Amino acid sequence: MPALREAPASGRDAAYRVLAENAARYPDFLPLTIDDRGLDAREAAFANAIAGAALRRWITLAFLLERVGRRPLHPMQPPLQAALIAGAAQLLLLDRVPAHAAIDETVEWTKRRVSGGASKLCNAVLRRFAGLVSDETIDAPSDGLDDLERRDVVPLDDGRLRVLTQPLLPEDPRERVRIASSIPRALFGAWLDRHGSDAAREMALHALVIPPVILNTAHASGALPEGLSAHDDSVSAVVDRPADLPSLLRGRSDLWVQDPTSTAALQVADVEAIGSCSLVVDLCAGRGTKTRQLLAMCPNARVIAADTDEPRLETLKKTLGAESRLTVSTPDAALRSHPGAADLVLLDVPCSNSGVLPRRPEARYRCGEDQTTRLVGLQREILRNGASLLRTGAMLVYATCAIDDAENLDQTEWAASELGLTLVHQRVILPDGRPGGRPTRYRDGGFAALLRRD
């Protein structure tokens, strides 16, 4: 694959490049980062639309491409895989892209980027794929999607179903849902085993949703600005127009972006007990979403926000540095300075992101035994470190945005057995909301547990 260091020539070029990089890594996809140097806003948005649709529906697109192309995609050169996936995404998933433009521009890109006769293959396969995609869509009921029982429809992220000219999806109903929603076999199988067929279907469809922007409004000190809709969760609100977010938050440090499930993680602890804390440590602070929440919930506490990533530490200092009660630190420094002293430790640990697939679509492809083994070891190391910070009687909140037992229930059982902590309360929240559903119903999946040092 040739080096691609020059600025992209177009939105398609930018999208195809990042997809080619990910095709070479499959299934270890990275979060999408589009190189938009030199692109105007429209082309940059187009690049993100193509790459986002392709990444979100990789399995669906690959399955259908292999049926019409009569050959597997994986052995092909990564840029050719990317071109076919991206071209198919435009034909099947992006309504406003003319078929001739999607095919012709993709073939031209392949001529420039892939050796051999790849462009001829690309042209032939995409033209067959275009013949598979009809102009017909079905407006599916928000509570049913019963037509997904058909083998000739593909669900779209807005709740409609795209009708195909041939019934190519699998005959087995469960396999059909899995392929149509682009969920890897191991992940879907785990959902079936743990939650049953109906819940697995709902989680698969949920993974197709374009997630809304949701604000935590629990600590709003004044009237909420216009442009928000009340969420089903009473302390959250949905931003009606995401483009308005900067103006909505201007001058409002009492509002911030946070999904209701993330907000609920700290609600496993008694609000009055949290409010009386003197020293609080957020040992995996990330970009500081829950750190903001801790500062609001613990008005008299000194809060230490720690993270291992230097850029995130700089972001914390920039966004929350004006808070006089906040200290930004590395985890090692926090562990050295405050052993056995904290009233509350929050561990929002690195995880598989299996509960937030609409926000992290690439994560679905990485879920597997090897990743779980690595994450479980890391999470236990963080649990051990967090427990060392607790004074007697203090609280530890363990949270993930995952929904599998290995990262959640098994970990709290281990912490109780190996670290001498008492499990007080825990809960798994399954994701909610489906394509075409109300944004005010949407929520991520996740887990939170309260443990105590007796």
Residue, then its C-alpha position, 0 to 999 in steps of 0.5 A: m500500500p503506497a504512503l498517503r501523506e499528501a492532503p486528501a484531494s476530496g472527501r471520498d479520498a479522505a474517507y477511502r484512505v482511513l478505511a484502507e488503513n482500517a481494512a489492513r488492521y481488521p478486526d482491530f479497527l481504530p476510532l475514525t479520524i478523518d484527515d480533512r486538510g484542505l477540505d471545505a466543510r461540505e467535503a469533510a462532512f461527506a468524508n465522515a458520512i462515507a467512513g462512518a457508514a462503512l465502518r458501522r456496517w462493515i459486516t453487512l456490506a462485506f456479506l452482500l459484496e461477497r454474494v454479488g461478487r462471488r469472492p471473499l473480500h478479506p484476501m484482497q488488498p486493503p485499499l481495494q477492500a476499502a474501495l468496495i466497502a465505501g462504494a457499497a456504503q454509498l449505494l446502500l446507505l447514503d440516499r443522496v449520492p447518485a449511483h453513477a458518481a459512487i461507482d465512477e469515483t470509486v473506480e477512479w480512486t482504485k486506479r490510482r491507489v491499487s495495482g493490477g486489474a483491481s479497478k476492473l474488478c471494483n467496477a464489475v462488483l459495484r455495478r452488480f451491487a448497484g443492481l441489488v439496491s432498489d429505490e424502495t424503502i419501507d417505513a418500519p414501525s418504531d416498535g417492531l421492524d417485523d419486516l426484518e424477518r424478510r431476507d430482502v431488506v436492510p435496516l437503515d439508521d433512521g428506522r427505514l428498511r432498504v429493499l433489495t432486489q434479491p433475498l440474499l440475507p441469511e435464512d436463519p433469523r438470528e444470523r439474519v439480524r446479526i448480518a443486517s446489523s453488522i455484529p460479529r458472531a462471537l459478540f452476538g452469541a454472547w448476547l444470546d447466551r446472556h440476555g436471550s434472543d429478544a434482547a440480543r435483537e434489540m441490542a443489535l438494532h440499537a448498534l445502528v442508531i446515530p446517537p443523540v447529544i445528551l446533556n446532564t442537567a442535574h446541577a443546572s443553576g438556572a433555567l435551561p436554554e432553548g433548543l433542548s428536549a426533556h429526556d425520559d431520564s429526569v436529569s438529562a436533556v437532548v440537544d435538538r440541533p447538535a450544531d447548536l451545542p457550542s452556543l448552548l454551553r457557552g457560559r454554562s459550566d453547570l451543563w455538560v455532555q453526558d449520557p444518562t447511563s454515565t450519569a447514573a454510575l455515581q447514583v449507585a452511591d448514597v447522594e448524601a454520603i457522596g456530598s459529605c466527602s472530603l477527598v475524592v479520587d477519580l483514578c481514570a478521569g479521561r476527559g473529565t466528564k465524571t470529574r465534573q459530576l464529582l465536583a458538583m456532587c461533592p461541593n466541599a471535597r478536594v477532587i483529584a483527577a488522574d489519567t495515564d494519558e498526557p494529552r488527556l491530562e492537558t485537556l483536564k487542565k484546560t477545561l477544569g483548571a479553574e476549579s480551585r478544589l481540583t488537582v490534576s495528577t498522574p495515577d502514580a502520583a495520586l497513589r503515592s500521595h494519598p494511600g488509605a486517605a480517600d473517602l470516595v474513589l471512582l474507577d471508570v475503567p478502560c473497557s470493551n465499550s460493548g454498551v456504547l456501540p453507537r458512539r464507538p462503532e469500531a469497538r464491536y469488531r474488537c470484542g473477543e477473548d483476547q481483548t477480554t483477557r487483556l482488559v480484565g487484567l488491566q481492570r483488576e490492576i486498577l481495582r487493586n490500586g483504587a482499593s489502596l486509596l480507601r480509608t476505612g468505611a470509604m466508598l469505591v465506585y467501579a464503572t464500565c460502559a460494557i455489558d458483559d459479565a467478565e468486565n462487570l459482575d465477575q470483577t466485583e466478585w473478584a474485588a470482594s474476594e481478593l481485595g477485602l471489599t464489601l459489595v453494596h450494590q451493582r447494576v447492569i443497564l442495557p442500551d435502549g433506543r432503536p433506529g427511528g426511535r425517540p432521541t429522548r428515549y436513547r441511552d447507552g449501556g453500562f455497569a456500575a457497582l458500589l463497594r466499601r472498605d470495612 
